[in-house]
Amino acid sequence: MLDENADIHPLFAGAPSTTEFKKLRKRIVRQTRDAIEQFGMIERGTKWLICLSGGKDSYTLLAVLHELKWRGLLPVELLACNLDQGQPNFPATVLPEFLEKMGVAHRVEFEDTYSIVKEKVPLGRTYCAMCSRLRRGNLYRIAREEGCSAVVLGHHRDDILETFFMNLFHGGRLATMPPKLVNDAGDLFVYRPLSFVAEKDCEKFAHAMKYPIIPCDLCGSQDGLQRQQVKAILDGWEANSPGRRQVMFRALMNARPTHLLDTGLFDFASLTRPNPKTDKSP
């Protein structure tokens, strides 16, 4: 499916011709398509708002979704969106110029959430939670204004695993980022099509394609974040036992309520023996 007769989307123009890159690209496209189909993300004729931060993950998401659409495998309209949150030294021209060059339909919105986060979050605390809430609210607004049915995010397999362990270690619950959910207002889906894709594959892909990566200088500059700590733990496990991440990820798709302790998921009190032995006292 890769580039026969020069039939490619501009986002893939200049792609490396190595066997290694072709395998990488094919794997990411296949895994994305599998997630989209397995979690029922497609509603024909709808419109998706692709959230583009300028990081490696969102570039990978953008490229792969356009690849699927280009191949006739994703029958939805795609609109890329970057929310400029007013961070100092943010290169505001990079994404608009890139998207124009690639011929990608897009909207760039400026909303100074940076000042709000800096004002409201105490010194020494992490910014991620408030920054994320403000960003998400604006993206929902933009999606409604553009007539979109879904907000599409670039979270990958490792984000999902890290969130699971953050909730386990710090939140006291078994939960993570779902691949598909409905927002609180009930009018928009939130999709994560890269749910099966490894972070290292996103990084290899985006760098091989030489996409103009924009780092996050807000939360990314803070040390000691819980997510960084969890990532270090997972890195250690992976180094000692390669493939551990994928095994743990599969576990999230193989939950057994009868073997946990949540009475809201399983009615232990009403559990009966289908064939109790008759008590025969001597």
C-alpha positions in Angstrom: 0.0 0.0 0.0 3.0 2.3 0.3 3.5 4.8 -2.5 3.0 2.8 -5.6 3.0 5.1 -8.7 3.9 8.1 -6.5 0.3 8.0 -5.1 1.0 9.5 -1.7 -0.3 12.2 0.5 2.0 15.2 0.8 2.6 14.4 4.5 4.5 11.4 3.3 6.5 13.1 0.5 10.2 12.5 1.0 9.6 9.5 3.3 12.8 7.3 3.7 12.9 4.4 1.3 14.6 2.0 3.8 13.0 -1.3 4.6 13.1 -0.4 8.3 11.1 2.8 7.8 8.6 1.1 5.5 8.0 -1.6 8.2 7.6 1.1 10.9 5.1 3.1 8.8 3.1 0.0 7.9 3.0 -1.0 11.6 1.7 2.4 12.8 -0.9 2.6 10.0 -2.1 -1.0 10.8 -2.2 -0.4 14.6 -4.1 2.9 14.1 -6.6 1.3 11.8 -7.1 -1.6 14.2 -7.8 0.8 17.1 -10.3 2.8 15.0 -12.2 -0.4 14.0 -12.0 -2.2 17.3 -13.3 0.7 19.3 -15.9 1.8 16.8 -14.7 5.3 16.0 -16.0 5.7 12.5 -19.3 7.5 11.8 -19.4 7.9 8.0 -19.7 11.5 6.8 -18.8 13.1 10.1 -15.9 15.5 10.8 -13.0 15.1 13.1 -11.0 17.8 14.9 -7.3 16.5 15.0 -5.6 18.2 17.9 -2.1 19.2 16.8 0.4 20.4 19.4 3.5 20.2 17.3 4.9 17.2 19.2 6.0 13.9 17.7 2.8 12.2 18.7 0.4 14.7 17.1 2.4 14.8 13.9 2.2 11.0 13.7 -1.5 11.1 14.3 -2.0 13.7 11.6 0.0 11.8 9.0 -1.5 8.4 9.7 -5.1 9.6 9.7 -4.5 11.4 6.4 -2.8 8.2 5.1 -6.0 6.2 5.9 -8.2 8.8 4.4 -6.0 9.0 1.3 -6.4 5.3 0.9 -10.2 5.4 1.2 -10.1 3.7 4.6 -11.4 6.6 6.8 -14.6 8.1 5.4 -14.6 11.2 7.5 -13.6 14.8 7.0 -10.4 15.9 8.8 -9.6 19.3 10.3 -6.3 19.9 12.0 -6.3 22.3 14.9 -3.5 24.0 16.9 -4.4 25.9 20.0 -1.7 28.5 20.6 -1.8 28.9 24.4 0.4 31.9 24.7 3.5 30.2 26.0 6.6 32.5 25.8 8.8 31.9 22.7 6.2 29.6 21.1 7.1 29.5 17.3 3.6 30.6 16.2 4.4 30.4 12.4 5.8 26.9 12.3 2.5 24.9 12.3 0.5 27.2 10.0 3.3 27.2 7.4 3.7 23.4 7.7 0.0 22.8 7.3 -0.3 25.2 4.3 2.7 23.5 2.6 1.1 20.0 3.2 -2.3 21.1 1.9 -3.9 20.1 5.2 -7.2 21.8 6.2 -6.6 23.5 9.5 -7.5 26.1 12.1 -5.1 27.9 14.4 -6.6 29.5 17.4 -4.9 31.8 20.0 -6.1 31.6 23.6 -3.8 32.8 26.4 -4.3 30.0 28.9 -0.6 30.2 29.8 -1.2 33.4 31.9 -4.1 31.8 33.7 -2.1 28.6 34.6 0.9 30.7 35.8 -1.5 32.8 38.0 -3.6 30.0 39.5 -1.0 27.2 40.1 1.1 27.7 43.2 4.9 27.8 42.7 6.4 24.4 42.7 3.2 22.6 41.7 2.8 21.0 38.3 0.8 22.8 35.6 -0.4 19.8 33.6 -3.9 19.3 35.1 -5.1 22.9 34.8 -3.4 23.4 31.4 -5.1 20.3 30.1 -8.5 21.3 31.4 -8.3 24.8 29.8 -7.0 23.3 26.6 -9.7 20.7 26.4 -12.5 23.2 27.0 -11.3 25.4 24.1 -10.9 22.4 21.8 -14.5 21.4 22.6 -15.6 24.9 21.7 -13.7 24.9 18.5 -15.1 21.4 17.6 -18.6 22.7 18.0 -18.0 25.8 16.0 -16.6 23.7 13.2 -19.4 21.1 13.2 -17.2 18.3 14.3 -18.5 15.1 15.9 -15.2 14.2 17.6 -12.0 15.6 19.1 -9.1 13.4 18.2 -6.0 13.2 20.4 -2.5 11.9 19.9 -2.2 9.8 23.1 -0.3 6.5 22.5 0.1 3.2 24.2 2.7 4.4 26.6 0.5 7.4 27.7 -2.3 5.0 28.5 0.0 2.7 30.5 1.6 5.6 32.4 -1.9 7.0 33.3 -2.9 3.6 34.6 0.0 3.4 37.0 -0.4 7.1 38.0 -4.0 6.3 39.0 -2.8 3.1 40.7 0.0 4.7 42.7 -1.5 8.1 43.4 -5.2 8.0 42.7 -6.1 4.7 44.4 -8.1 3.4 41.4 -7.8 1.2 38.4 -8.4 3.5 35.5 -6.6 5.0 32.5 -7.3 7.0 29.3 -10.0 5.2 27.3 -9.6 5.0 23.5 -13.1 6.4 23.1 -15.4 8.4 25.4 -18.2 11.0 25.3 -17.5 14.4 26.8 -19.5 15.5 29.9 -21.9 17.6 27.8 -22.7 14.5 25.7 -22.3 16.1 22.3 -18.7 15.1 21.3 -16.7 12.0 21.1 -13.0 12.0 22.2 -10.9 9.5 20.2 -7.4 8.2 20.7 -6.6 6.3 17.5 -2.9 5.8 18.5 -3.9 3.7 21.5 -2.0 0.6 20.1 1.1 2.6 19.0 4.3 2.6 21.0 5.8 6.0 21.9 9.2 4.9 20.5 7.5 4.3 17.1 5.9 7.8 17.1 9.3 9.3 17.9 11.1 7.3 15.2 8.5 8.1 12.6 8.2 11.9 13.3 12.0 12.3 13.3 12.5 10.2 10.2 9.9 12.4 8.4 11.8 15.5 9.7 8.5 17.1 10.9 9.2 20.4 12.7 8.8 19.3 16.4 7.8 22.0 18.9 8.6 21.1 22.5 6.3 21.9 25.4 8.1 24.5 27.5 5.5 24.7 30.2 5.1 21.4 32.1 8.0 19.9 30.1 10.4 22.1 31.9 9.4 21.0 35.4 11.3 18.2 37.3 9.8 15.5 39.4 6.5 15.1 37.7 4.6 12.0 38.6 4.4 11.0 34.9 8.2 11.2 34.6 8.6 9.1 37.6 6.2 6.4 36.3 7.9 6.5 32.9 11.3 5.9 34.6 9.8 2.8 36.4 8.4 1.5 33.2 11.7 2.1 31.3 13.4 0.0 34.0 11.0 -2.8 33.7 11.3 -2.8 29.9 15.1 -2.8 30.1 15.1 -5.8 32.4 12.3 -7.6 30.5 11.9 -6.4 26.9 8.2 -6.5 25.8 6.9 -5.9 29.4 5.1 -2.8 28.3 3.1 -4.7 25.7 2.2 -7.4 28.1 0.9 -4.9 30.6 -1.0 -3.1 27.9 -2.7 -6.4 26.9 -3.8 -6.8 30.5 -5.8 -3.6 30.2 -7.8 -5.3 27.5 -8.3 -8.5 29.6 -9.9 -7.3 32.9 -11.7 -9.9 35.0 -14.2 -8.2 37.5 -14.7 -11.5 39.3 -11.0 -11.4 40.3 -10.9 -7.9 41.6 -12.5 -6.4 44.7 -14.9 -3.8 43.2 -18.5 -4.7 44.4 -19.8 -2.2 41.9 -18.5 -4.3 39.0 -19.4 -7.7 40.5 -22.0 -8.7 43.0 -20.0 -10.8 45.3 -22.8 -10.8 48.0 -25.2 -12.6 45.6 -22.7 -15.2 44.5 -24.0 -18.7 45.0 -22.9 -22.3 44.5 -24.8 -23.7 41.5 -24.5 -27.3 42.8 -24.0 -27.2 46.6 -23.2 -30.6 48.2 -25.8 -31.8 50.7 -24.4 -31.6 54.2 -24.5 -35.2 55.4 -23.5 -35.3 59.0 -22.5 -38.8 60.4 
